[in-house]
Amino acid sequence: MLFVFLAVTIGCLYATFRYRKPWMLTIPFLTLFGYMIVQIVMVPLDFMETVRFIFSLR
Protein backbone atom coordinates (compact mmCIF):
# COMPACT_ATOMS: atom_id res chain seq x y z
CA MET A 1 0.00 0.00 0.00
CA LEU A 2 2.93 2.28 0.67
CA PHE A 3 4.03 2.01 -2.94
CA VAL A 4 0.56 3.01 -4.14
CA PHE A 5 0.67 6.18 -2.05
CA LEU A 6 4.21 6.90 -3.22
CA ALA A 7 3.17 6.42 -6.85
CA VAL A 8 0.18 8.75 -6.41
CA THR A 9 2.36 11.38 -4.75
CA ILE A 10 5.10 11.20 -7.37
CA GLY A 11 2.54 11.26 -10.17
CA CYS A 12 0.83 14.30 -8.68
CA LEU A 13 4.14 16.11 -8.22
CA TYR A 14 5.06 15.41 -11.84
CA ALA A 15 1.64 16.55 -13.09
CA THR A 16 1.77 19.69 -10.94
CA PHE A 17 5.08 20.82 -12.39
CA ARG A 18 4.29 19.62 -15.92
CA TYR A 19 0.83 21.18 -16.27
CA ARG A 20 1.24 24.02 -13.73
CA LYS A 21 -1.88 23.04 -11.77
CA PRO A 22 -1.22 23.43 -8.02
CA TRP A 23 -4.59 21.94 -7.04
CA MET A 24 -3.19 18.53 -8.02
CA LEU A 25 -1.13 18.58 -4.83
CA THR A 26 -4.33 17.94 -2.85
CA ILE A 27 -4.87 14.52 -4.49
CA PRO A 28 -2.40 12.63 -2.21
CA PHE A 29 -4.14 14.06 0.87
CA LEU A 30 -7.55 13.09 -0.49
CA THR A 31 -6.23 9.59 -1.21
CA LEU A 32 -5.01 9.17 2.37
CA PHE A 33 -8.31 10.52 3.72
CA GLY A 34 -10.26 8.08 1.54
CA TYR A 35 -8.08 5.19 2.70
CA MET A 36 -8.71 6.17 6.33
CA ILE A 37 -12.48 6.26 5.77
CA VAL A 38 -12.43 2.83 4.10
CA GLN A 39 -10.47 1.36 7.02
CA ILE A 40 -12.96 2.83 9.53
CA VAL A 41 -15.92 1.45 7.58
CA MET A 42 -14.35 -2.03 7.57
CA VAL A 43 -14.58 -2.21 11.40
CA PRO A 44 -17.65 -4.33 12.30
CA LEU A 45 -18.93 -1.81 14.88
CA ASP A 46 -21.30 1.08 14.32
CA PHE A 47 -19.58 3.96 12.50
CA MET A 48 -20.04 6.50 15.30
CA GLU A 49 -18.88 4.00 17.96
CA THR A 50 -15.76 3.35 15.92
CA VAL A 51 -15.03 7.07 15.56
CA ARG A 52 -15.56 7.62 19.31
CA PHE A 53 -13.24 4.70 20.07
CA ILE A 54 -10.51 6.03 17.78
CA PHE A 55 -10.61 9.51 19.29
CA SER A 56 -10.79 8.22 22.88
CA LEU A 57 -7.44 6.41 22.54
CA ARG A 58 -4.54 8.11 24.26
N, C-alpha and C positions, 0 to 999 in steps of 0.2 A: 504494500500500500504506500510505503514511503516513496518508492520510485514513481508511482502515479502522481503523487503530489509534487515531486521534483520535476517531472515532465510537464505538468500543467504550469508550474511556476516559470520554468525555463521558456516554455512556449509563449507564455504571456509577456515575459520580458522581451523576447525577440519581437513579438508582434507590436509591442508598445514602441520600441525604438524604430522598427521598420515602417510602421504605418502612422506613427506620431499620434497615437490615441491613448492618452493617459488613463482613461477609464478602464482599460484592459487590465490594469494592475489590481483591480478589485476582484477579479475572477478567482485567484488563488484563495482569497479570504472567503468568498462565497462557497467555494468547493469545500473548504474545511468546515464551515458552518453547516453545510448540507450533510457532510459525513457525520458530524456530531448529532444532528437531528435524527439521522437514520439509526445510529447506535442507541440513542435514547428510546426510539420507537421499538427497537428489537427487544427491550427488557419486558418480561411478561407481566409487569405490574401496570397499574393505571398510569397514564402519562403524568398527571399532576403529582401523584405519589412519588414517581421516579424523579421528577424535577426537585421536589422538596427534599428527597433523600440525597441527591447530588449536592445541593446547596447547604445541607446541614452537616456535611462532612467537614472535619477540621484537620 
